[in-house]
Amino acid sequence: MNDTRRRVLDALADGAATGPALADDLGVSRAAVWKHVEALRDQGFGVESTDDGYVLERVPEYGGPALEFGLDAPYEVEYHDSIGSTNDRARELGDAGASDVVVVAAEQTGSRGRLDREWTAPRGGVYASVLVRPDVPPAHAPAFTLAAAVATANAAREAGVDAGIKWPNDVLVPDGDGATRKLAGILTEMEGEADRVSWLVVGVGANVDVPAEKLPAEGTSVLLEGGVADRRSFAQRMLEAFHDLTSGDLAAILPAWRERALTLGRRVRVDTPGGVVEGVATDVEFPGALLVDTGDDVVRVTAGDCEHLRPAR
């Protein structure tokens, strides 16, 4: 969003403001203020003219300007009504030198999950890929997946859904009988050198305002779970939490992840590049390895496809 336009919005968020007062505060002409107000109206903001000045009556339900308005995280939003993959677009931006951008789409037509699995991404979901350039070695990249999982689970909980995390990248909703339904998935990709990350993209696909007929049998959404299916609020809370978690000591992500983990204490089967590991998941170790007690040894699993078997006694 244009910086002056954002400042107009910020001023109106504090209450009514006249054109002359806005012009003085922003250092622009009254005609420029009027043009920015008209542009905001074209973007769906309900800016009304009253005796007290301009008043912000309504914010768009979704979209780039709506997500940027009130977002307490330093991300520029690139919004698409429809796109093949937000991760693919974020990777393009990374190759072009961009940073601190979140690519958001109302729907994805070519989305994918881990291991190139197909991922349903109909309208009503939150599909967002965050492009950052963290000053960390490539080995620390898994911590960003953990952070995104925590941020997504927390956003779901704020929306009224009791969500938790399955290692390494799924956000699930337990049904009380040991079964779970998938609410969101995360896909992290990066490019780097031996000692540093060049860019990192963390993509989140979350079912928010998605009805049952648009979801696979094992899927669920905030809407179906009886939560507040507000995509704008969900996306903003998720992005803010992700930024907070990844702005400091990455090791501090682990306690937050453990608090939301559904995998720990479960008997699991993990299909790894080196073979199947089965046992009780006991902990997660920085930057994101799962510790599995097989009965004979504790195995440190850094990558794999995890299946929950049953709770451990």
GIWOMO-V822562 format. One record per residue. N is the residue number from 1. PHI is phi in whole degrees, 0 to 359 (999 if undefined). PSI is psi in degrees with one decimal (none if undefined). Layout:
# GIWOMO-V822562
n->N phi->PHI psi->PSI
n->N phi->PHI psi->PSI
This chain:
# GIWOMO-V822562
n->1 phi->999 psi->141.0
n->2 phi->309 psi->135.7
n->3 phi->297 psi->-42.6
n->4 phi->296 psi->-40.1
n->5 phi->297 psi->-39.6
n->6 phi->296 psi->-38.0
n->7 phi->292 psi->-34.5
n->8 phi->299 psi->-46.7
n->9 phi->299 psi->-44.7
n->10 phi->300 psi->-39.7
n->11 phi->294 psi->-42.0
n->12 phi->290 psi->-25.4
n->13 phi->295 psi->-23.2
n->14 phi->273 psi->-5.6
n->15 phi->134 psi->-176.0
n->16 phi->297 psi->144.7
n->17 phi->214 psi->136.4
n->18 phi->279 psi->159.6
n->19 phi->301 psi->-47.6
n->20 phi->299 psi->-39.3
n->21 phi->294 psi->-41.8
n->22 phi->297 psi->-41.7
n->23 phi->299 psi->-43.6
n->24 phi->295 psi->-45.3
n->25 phi->294 psi->-35.9
n->26 phi->266 psi->-11.2
n->27 phi->71 psi->35.9
n->28 phi->230 psi->172.9
n->29 phi->282 psi->162.6
n->30 phi->295 psi->-32.9
n->31 phi->295 psi->-38.0
n->32 phi->294 psi->-39.0
n->33 phi->300 psi->-45.5
n->34 phi->299 psi->-41.2
n->35 phi->296 psi->-40.2
n->36 phi->292 psi->-38.4
n->37 phi->297 psi->-43.1
n->38 phi->296 psi->-38.8
n->39 phi->295 psi->-39.2
n->40 phi->295 psi->-39.4
n->41 phi->297 psi->-39.9
n->42 phi->297 psi->-28.7
n->43 phi->275 psi->2.2
n->44 phi->102 psi->-0.2
n->45 phi->282 psi->133.1
n->46 phi->274 psi->87.1
n->47 phi->259 psi->113.9
n->48 phi->256 psi->146.4
n->49 phi->265 psi->121.8
n->50 phi->233 psi->177.2
n->51 phi->297 psi->-23.8
n->52 phi->268 psi->-2.6
n->53 phi->119 psi->-161.3
n->54 phi->285 psi->139.5
n->55 phi->228 psi->132.2
n->56 phi->273 psi->108.9
n->57 phi->262 psi->-24.7
n->58 phi->208 psi->141.5
n->59 phi->248 psi->139.4
n->60 phi->303 psi->151.0
n->61 phi->297 psi->-38.1
n->62 phi->202 psi->172.5
n->63 phi->119 psi->170.7
n->64 phi->301 psi->-56.2
n->65 phi->300 psi->-37.8
n->66 phi->296 psi->-39.6
n->67 phi->290 psi->-37.0
n->68 phi->290 psi->-31.1
n->69 phi->290 psi->115.8
n->70 phi->84 psi->3.3
n->71 phi->283 psi->120.2
n->72 phi->265 psi->58.6
n->73 phi->203 psi->144.9
n->74 phi->276 psi->49.7
n->75 phi->251 psi->136.7
n->76 phi->277 psi->137.5
n->77 phi->257 psi->125.2
n->78 phi->251 psi->112.2
n->79 phi->254 psi->139.4
n->80 phi->231 psi->135.9
n->81 phi->294 psi->-40.0
n->82 phi->212 psi->141.0
n->83 phi->206 psi->156.9
n->84 phi->296 psi->-55.3
n->85 phi->207 psi->126.9
n->86 phi->293 psi->-33.1
n->87 phi->296 psi->-41.9
n->88 phi->298 psi->-42.4
n->89 phi->294 psi->-40.1
n->90 phi->295 psi->-36.3
n->91 phi->296 psi->-40.7
n->92 phi->301 psi->-44.6
n->93 phi->296 psi->-37.3
n->94 phi->297 psi->-43.1
n->95 phi->296 psi->-26.4
n->96 phi->273 psi->-1.6
n->97 phi->101 psi->2.1
n->98 phi->285 psi->163.5
n->99 phi->204 psi->160.7
n->100 phi->54 psi->47.3
n->101 phi->238 psi->140.4
n->102 phi->242 psi->121.8
n->103 phi->268 psi->123.3
n->104 phi->236 psi->143.4
n->105 phi->223 psi->147.7
n->106 phi->288 psi->-32.3
n->107 phi->209 psi->156.2
n->108 phi->240 psi->136.2
n->109 phi->257 psi->-10.3
n->110 phi->222 psi->39.2
n->111 phi->287 psi->159.2
n->112 phi->209 psi->156.8
n->113 phi->250 psi->-160.4
n->114 phi->298 psi->149.6
n->115 phi->59 psi->27.9
n->116 phi->60 psi->26.8
n->117 phi->290 psi->147.0
n->118 phi->291 psi->140.7
n->119 phi->231 psi->122.3
n->120 phi->291 psi->129.0
n->121 phi->221 psi->64.6
n->122 phi->281 psi->171.6
n->123 phi->299 psi->144.4
n->124 phi->109 psi->-12.0
n->125 phi->265 psi->170.8
n->126 phi->253 psi->113.1
n->127 phi->240 psi->107.6
n->128 phi->220 psi->131.6
n->129 phi->239 psi->118.4
n->130 phi->265 psi->125.6
n->131 phi->257 psi->120.3
n->132 phi->225 psi->165.3
n->133 phi->233 psi->72.9
n->134 phi->288 psi->146.3
n->135 phi->272 psi->70.1
n->136 phi->221 psi->158.9
n->137 phi->286 psi->156.3
n->138 phi->305 psi->-31.0
n->139 phi->298 psi->-20.0
n->140 phi->270 psi->-1.4
n->141 phi->303 psi->-37.3
n->142 phi->303 psi->-25.2
n->143 phi->297 psi->-29.2
n->144 phi->288 psi->-30.5
n->145 phi->294 psi->-43.4
n->146 phi->300 psi->-43.1
n->147 phi->297 psi->-42.2
n->148 phi->295 psi->-37.8
n->149 phi->296 psi->-43.9
n->150 phi->297 psi->-45.5
n->151 phi->298 psi->-40.8
n->152 phi->290 psi->-44.0
n->153 phi->298 psi->-40.1
n->154 phi->294 psi->-39.7
n->155 phi->297 psi->-40.0
n->156 phi->296 psi->-41.1
n->157 phi->294 psi->-37.7
n->158 phi->296 psi->-27.8
n->159 phi->276 psi->-0.8
n->160 phi->98 psi->16.1
n->161 phi->245 psi->129.6
n->162 phi->279 psi->76.7
n->163 phi->265 psi->151.3
n->164 phi->220 psi->-177.8
n->165 phi->242 psi->132.7
n->166 phi->256 psi->128.2
n->167 phi->298 psi->138.8
n->168 phi->261 psi->-12.0
n->169 phi->213 psi->18.2
n->170 phi->247 psi->142.3
n->171 phi->250 psi->122.0
n->172 phi->238 psi->162.6
n->173 phi->240 psi->115.1
n->174 phi->290 psi->149.1
n->175 phi->257 psi->1.5
n->176 phi->95 psi->-15.8
n->177 phi->249 psi->17.0
n->178 phi->95 psi->-15.7
n->179 phi->272 psi->162.8
n->180 phi->222 psi->160.7
n->181 phi->235 psi->142.1
n->182 phi->275 psi->126.1
n->183 phi->259 psi->-35.6
n->184 phi->205 psi->156.1
n->185 phi->227 psi->157.2
n->186 phi->229 psi->137.1
n->187 phi->230 psi->117.7
n->188 phi->251 psi->131.5
n->189 phi->226 psi->153.2
n->190 phi->206 psi->165.4
n->191 phi->228 psi->136.5
n->192 phi->197 psi->178.5
n->193 phi->251 psi->-174.8
n->194 phi->300 psi->-34.9
n->195 phi->247 psi->-2.5
n->196 phi->203 psi->154.6
n->197 phi->276 psi->129.9
n->198 phi->281 psi->-52.1
n->199 phi->208 psi->156.6
n->200 phi->223 psi->134.6
n->201 phi->241 psi->125.0
n->202 phi->244 psi->113.0
n->203 phi->257 psi->133.6
n->204 phi->239 psi->129.9
n->205 phi->241 psi->111.7
n->206 phi->237 psi->132.3
n->207 phi->277 psi->109.1
n->208 phi->252 psi->-76.8
n->209 phi->259 psi->53.4
n->210 phi->248 psi->123.5
n->211 phi->285 psi->164.3
n->212 phi->300 psi->-37.3
n->213 phi->292 psi->-13.5
n->214 phi->259 psi->5.8
n->215 phi->244 psi->151.9
n->216 phi->293 psi->165.6
n->217 phi->302 psi->-34.7
n->218 phi->272 psi->2.1
n->219 phi->265 psi->161.8
n->220 phi->213 psi->177.2
n->221 phi->215 psi->166.3
n->222 phi->303 psi->-41.4
n->223 phi->302 psi->-49.7
n->224 phi->292 psi->-26.7
n->225 phi->274 psi->2.5
n->226 phi->82 psi->14.5
n->227 phi->274 psi->-177.8
n->228 phi->275 psi->106.2
n->229 phi->273 psi->64.4
n->230 phi->255 psi->102.8
n->231 phi->296 psi->-39.7
n->232 phi->298 psi->-49.3
n->233 phi->296 psi->-42.1
n->234 phi->300 psi->-48.6
n->235 phi->296 psi->-42.6
n->236 phi->295 psi->-44.1
n->237 phi->295 psi->-38.1
n->238 phi->296 psi->-46.8
n->239 phi->294 psi->-39.7
n->240 phi->295 psi->-43.1
n->241 phi->293 psi->-39.4
n->242 phi->298 psi->-44.2
n->243 phi->297 psi->-44.1
n->244 phi->298 psi->-42.8
n->245 phi->292 psi->-32.3
n->246 phi->260 psi->3.1
n->247 phi->269 psi->-13.3
n->248 phi->241 psi->-140.6
n->249 phi->289 psi->115.1
n->250 phi->297 psi->-27.3
n->251 phi->297 psi->-23.2
n->252 phi->288 psi->-10.7
n->253 phi->292 psi->-32.6
n->254 phi->300 psi->-47.2
n->255 phi->300 psi->-37.1
n->256 phi->294 psi->-38.4
n->257 phi->294 psi->-45.4
n->258 phi->302 psi->-37.9
n->259 phi->297 psi->-28.5
n->260 phi->256 psi->-0.5
n->261 phi->288 psi->133.7
n->262 phi->262 psi->-17.3
n->263 phi->282 psi->-37.6
n->264 phi->295 psi->133.3
n->265 phi->88 psi->-5.4
n->266 phi->266 psi->151.4
n->267 phi->279 psi->129.6
n->268 phi->229 psi->158.8
n->269 phi->236 psi->122.0
n->270 phi->243 psi->120.5
n->271 phi->272 psi->104.1
n->272 phi->255 psi->165.5
n->273 phi->302 psi->-23.5
n->274 phi->261 psi->3.3
n->275 phi->128 psi->-179.7
n->276 phi->275 psi->132.9
n->277 phi->244 psi->125.3
n->278 phi->231 psi->136.1
n->279 phi->168 psi->-158.7
n->280 phi->261 psi->125.4
n->281 phi->286 psi->117.6
n->282 phi->256 psi->-28.4
n->283 phi->192 psi->171.7
n->284 phi->239 psi->140.1
n->285 phi->240 psi->140.5
n->286 phi->302 psi->137.9
n->287 phi->267 psi->8.3
n->288 phi->161 psi->15.0
n->289 phi->283 psi->141.6
n->290 phi->266 psi->130.4
n->291 phi->264 psi->123.5
n->292 phi->239 psi->122.6
n->293 phi->271 psi->108.3
n->294 phi->276 psi->-7.4
n->295 phi->102 psi->-30.9
n->296 phi->257 psi->-27.3
n->297 phi->198 psi->164.4
n->298 phi->258 psi->116.6
n->299 phi->260 psi->133.3
n->300 phi->265 psi->111.0
n->301 phi->258 psi->119.1
n->302 phi->262 psi->-21.8
n->303 phi->205 psi->144.2
n->304 phi->162 psi->172.1
n->305 phi->259 psi->113.0
n->306 phi->262 psi->133.8
n->307 phi->239 psi->128.2
n->308 phi->283 psi->128.7
n->309 phi->262 psi->-64.0
n->310 phi->197 psi->160.4
n->311 phi->298 psi->142.7
n->312 phi->282 psi->147.0
n->313 phi->276 psi->none
